[in-house]
Amino acid sequence: MSEKRKLAFSKANYVIMITGVVVLALGFIIMTMDTEPYGFGFLGLTLGPIVVMLGFIIQFVAIFYKPKTKSESE
């Protein structure tokens, strides 16, 4: 147990994940800002869901992103 455990993701992955969570939250906030009844306006039906989908895509990229190590770049 004296070996140092490595995390599943690098720091860059976690930064991308946090960015994705912020974008997701922003998308849901945009959807709640719609003033039309039942959210049937532009913000609730178009812009908000696009931003949420973008947030999920960012999360997908964060999971599969593999940063280059020093040995790979040489």
C-alpha positions as CSV (number, residue, x, y, z in Angstrom):
1,M,0.0,0.0,0.0
2,S,3.0,2.3,-0.1
3,E,2.4,2.9,-3.9
4,K,0.8,6.2,-4.8
5,R,-2.6,5.6,-6.2
6,K,-3.4,7.3,-9.5
7,L,-6.8,8.9,-10.1
8,A,-8.9,7.7,-13.0
9,F,-8.8,11.1,-14.7
10,S,-6.2,13.9,-14.9
11,K,-6.6,17.5,-13.8
12,A,-7.6,18.5,-17.4
13,N,-10.4,16.0,-17.4
14,Y,-11.8,17.4,-14.1
15,V,-11.6,21.0,-15.5
16,I,-13.5,19.9,-18.6
17,M,-16.1,18.1,-16.4
18,I,-16.6,21.2,-14.3
19,T,-17.1,23.3,-17.4
20,G,-19.7,20.8,-18.7
21,V,-21.6,21.0,-15.4
22,V,-21.6,24.8,-15.6
23,V,-22.9,24.7,-19.2
24,L,-25.6,22.2,-18.1
25,A,-26.7,24.4,-15.3
26,L,-26.7,27.4,-17.6
27,G,-29.0,25.5,-20.1
28,F,-31.5,24.7,-17.4
29,I,-31.5,28.3,-16.1
30,I,-32.1,29.5,-19.7
31,M,-35.1,27.1,-19.9
32,T,-36.6,28.5,-16.7
33,M,-36.2,32.1,-18.0
34,D,-38.8,31.5,-20.7
35,T,-41.9,33.8,-20.2
36,E,-44.2,31.9,-22.5
37,P,-46.8,29.6,-20.8
38,Y,-45.5,26.1,-20.1
39,G,-42.1,27.1,-21.5
40,F,-43.2,27.0,-25.2
41,G,-41.2,30.0,-26.2
42,F,-37.8,30.2,-27.9
43,L,-35.8,29.9,-24.7
44,G,-37.7,26.9,-23.4
45,L,-37.9,24.9,-26.7
46,T,-34.8,25.8,-28.6
47,L,-32.0,27.6,-26.9
48,G,-32.1,25.9,-23.5
49,P,-32.1,22.4,-24.9
50,I,-29.3,23.2,-27.3
51,V,-27.2,24.5,-24.4
52,V,-28.0,21.4,-22.3
53,M,-27.1,19.1,-25.2
54,L,-23.8,21.0,-25.5
55,G,-23.2,20.4,-21.8
56,F,-23.7,16.7,-22.2
57,I,-21.3,16.7,-25.2
58,I,-18.7,18.4,-23.1
59,Q,-19.1,15.8,-20.4
60,F,-18.7,13.0,-23.0
61,V,-15.5,14.7,-24.2
62,A,-14.2,15.1,-20.6
63,I,-14.6,11.3,-20.0
64,F,-12.8,10.3,-23.1
65,Y,-10.1,13.0,-23.2
66,K,-6.6,11.5,-22.7
67,P,-3.9,14.2,-22.2
68,K,-0.5,13.6,-23.8
69,T,2.2,12.5,-21.4
70,K,5.8,13.6,-21.6
71,S,6.9,10.3,-23.0
72,E,4.4,10.4,-25.8
73,S,5.4,13.9,-26.9
74,E,9.1,13.0,-27.3
